[in-house]
């Protein structure tokens, strides 16, 4: 099976799991091959916010998400936090693009300091060192000075910081509209065509 590109999608323990699920759906629809990384806290948030009970086993989680989103064979793979032999752990094999959505402030801090204590942090470190594209979607309020300093550090290395702060100029009528606003902006930065979000100055 041939896919247009490979992307790593990491979910951490911040609120906003609906953004991640919608983004995953759109990436698969765009014929991307997606490597999914999910922290233990992210699984709890998925269950709390969406009632999605993602299995702890990477193989079981892969089967679960493949069925949920009707993904193609080999299109989606979930890796565990200590699967150090997975492609995302090495610059010789990792996708050049990664999105951390939602991104907890703990993960933000670890990535900004070059930590690699788990596979999410290592994958982000690999993308940065290989001069790839890393997008982080922090979901916290208010941001402390420490949070802002960590974001500045990442921004200065070329990381795109996209706080989960949807706009309202498109007159959203539902929570789904707000989710699509953020996901649409992420897709724009990934250079993936999308029509889920109305654009400024255009009328549907």
Legacy VTK file of the C-alpha trace (Angstrom):
# vtk DataFile Version 3.0
C-alpha trace
ASCII
DATASET POLYDATA
POINTS 204 float
0.000 0.000 0.000
1.357 3.418 -0.986
0.773 6.484 1.179
1.417 10.133 0.367
3.551 10.884 3.441
4.404 9.728 6.946
3.458 11.725 10.025
3.930 11.060 13.726
0.992 12.073 15.939
1.562 12.140 19.693
-1.139 12.507 22.334
-0.247 13.620 25.850
-2.218 14.198 29.030
-3.494 17.707 28.321
-7.190 18.289 27.810
-8.305 18.437 24.189
-8.288 14.831 23.026
-11.071 15.651 20.554
-8.555 17.679 18.559
-6.287 14.649 18.283
-9.030 12.264 17.193
-10.300 14.661 14.534
-6.764 15.329 13.320
-6.081 11.603 13.078
-9.284 11.143 11.100
-8.268 13.891 8.660
-4.703 12.621 8.264
-5.945 9.152 7.405
-8.479 10.590 4.953
-5.596 12.483 3.308
-3.827 9.149 2.702
-1.101 9.773 5.263
0.609 6.930 7.065
0.399 7.790 10.752
2.536 6.629 13.654
0.578 7.229 16.862
2.207 7.735 20.259
-0.055 7.957 23.297
0.972 8.532 26.892
-0.753 6.796 29.797
-2.259 10.116 30.851
-3.561 10.661 27.320
-5.449 7.364 27.464
-7.123 8.522 30.678
-8.074 11.846 29.076
-9.454 10.067 25.993
-11.716 7.996 28.225
-12.728 10.961 30.399
-13.491 13.397 27.577
-14.682 11.132 24.762
-15.424 7.752 26.302
-12.715 6.261 24.066
-11.069 3.353 25.867
-7.788 2.984 24.012
-6.092 -0.319 24.910
-2.718 -0.118 26.646
-1.185 -2.717 24.338
0.264 -1.060 21.196
-0.965 -3.894 18.964
-4.455 -3.792 20.458
-4.510 0.011 20.211
-3.468 -0.206 16.565
-6.315 -2.613 15.825
-8.758 -0.451 17.799
-7.936 2.793 15.974
-7.681 1.077 12.588
-11.219 -0.210 12.996
-12.540 3.036 14.498
-11.330 5.135 11.569
-11.565 2.452 8.890
-7.878 2.906 8.108
-6.153 0.993 5.345
-3.916 -1.959 6.076
-0.604 -0.665 7.418
-1.775 2.947 7.453
-1.809 3.348 11.236
0.586 2.011 13.858
0.593 2.704 17.592
3.917 2.488 19.424
4.408 2.138 23.178
6.324 4.676 25.243
9.387 2.433 25.506
9.473 0.891 22.038
12.942 2.263 21.367
13.368 0.192 18.212
10.406 1.874 16.510
11.107 4.085 13.461
10.293 7.319 15.306
13.239 6.812 17.671
15.906 7.236 15.001
16.779 10.016 12.607
17.481 7.408 9.944
13.866 6.223 9.892
11.571 8.725 11.615
9.003 10.754 9.676
10.145 14.318 9.084
6.848 15.645 10.418
5.373 15.337 13.912
2.418 16.867 15.727
1.966 16.729 19.497
-1.746 17.307 20.009
-2.709 18.024 22.662
0.640 18.881 24.228
0.865 18.970 28.012
3.081 21.588 29.613
5.163 18.756 31.050
5.886 17.397 27.581
6.480 20.947 26.363
9.103 21.433 29.077
10.803 18.108 28.391
11.006 18.668 24.638
12.304 22.219 25.079
15.162 20.859 27.202
16.018 17.986 24.866
14.781 15.282 27.219
14.195 11.770 25.892
12.707 9.864 28.827
9.931 8.333 26.729
9.213 7.723 23.063
7.158 10.910 22.621
10.030 13.065 23.867
12.575 11.102 21.839
10.500 11.339 18.658
10.194 15.107 19.083
13.923 15.406 19.755
14.645 13.442 16.573
12.438 15.699 14.440
14.112 18.805 15.859
17.669 17.536 15.386
16.890 16.365 11.853
15.495 19.825 11.036
12.046 18.422 10.376
8.640 19.958 11.102
7.346 19.775 14.660
3.999 21.288 15.644
2.966 21.402 19.296
-0.576 22.199 20.399
-0.480 23.207 24.073
-3.784 23.351 25.927
-3.407 25.196 29.207
-4.594 28.460 30.730
-3.157 30.662 31.969
0.380 30.087 30.751
3.061 30.671 33.372
6.307 32.459 32.607
8.000 29.047 32.581
5.519 27.749 29.989
6.097 30.811 27.821
9.873 30.498 28.107
9.678 26.862 27.039
7.520 27.824 24.059
9.979 30.574 23.122
12.867 28.108 23.263
11.044 25.730 20.927
9.929 28.515 18.601
13.520 29.711 18.292
14.516 26.226 17.109
11.853 26.274 14.400
9.028 24.477 16.186
5.532 25.767 15.410
3.536 26.606 18.543
-0.215 26.390 17.963
-2.142 26.833 21.237
-5.556 25.209 21.190
-7.321 28.555 20.884
-10.003 28.363 18.180
-11.299 31.510 16.537
-14.911 32.624 16.379
-15.014 34.729 13.208
-16.503 31.788 11.310
-19.560 31.851 13.611
-19.209 28.344 15.060
-22.488 26.627 15.807
-21.153 23.610 17.661
-18.175 22.238 19.526
-17.323 20.305 16.368
-16.959 23.615 14.518
-14.452 24.809 17.127
-12.524 21.552 16.884
-12.461 21.792 13.094
-11.089 25.334 13.283
-8.006 24.161 15.143
-7.571 20.983 13.141
-7.950 22.944 9.916
-5.171 25.316 10.940
-2.914 22.379 11.816
-3.603 20.810 8.419
-2.768 24.128 6.749
0.641 24.147 8.423
1.162 20.552 7.339
0.390 21.661 3.777
-2.520 19.228 3.589
-5.554 20.412 1.647
-8.604 20.850 3.854
-12.109 22.240 3.577
-13.289 21.657 7.138
-12.709 25.265 8.188
-14.104 28.379 6.471
-11.357 30.799 5.472
-11.261 34.496 6.274
-12.645 36.654 3.488
-14.435 33.771 1.761
-18.106 32.961 1.987
-19.508 29.460 1.752
LINES 1 205
204 0 1 2 3 4 5 6 7 8 9 10 11 12 13 14 15 16 17 18 19 20 21 22 23 24 25 26 27 28 29 30 31 32 33 34 35 36 37 38 39 40 41 42 43 44 45 46 47 48 49 50 51 52 53 54 55 56 57 58 59 60 61 62 63 64 65 66 67 68 69 70 71 72 73 74 75 76 77 78 79 80 81 82 83 84 85 86 87 88 89 90 91 92 93 94 95 96 97 98 99 100 101 102 103 104 105 106 107 108 109 110 111 112 113 114 115 116 117 118 119 120 121 122 123 124 125 126 127 128 129 130 131 132 133 134 135 136 137 138 139 140 141 142 143 144 145 146 147 148 149 150 151 152 153 154 155 156 157 158 159 160 161 162 163 164 165 166 167 168 169 170 171 172 173 174 175 176 177 178 179 180 181 182 183 184 185 186 187 188 189 190 191 192 193 194 195 196 197 198 199 200 201 202 203
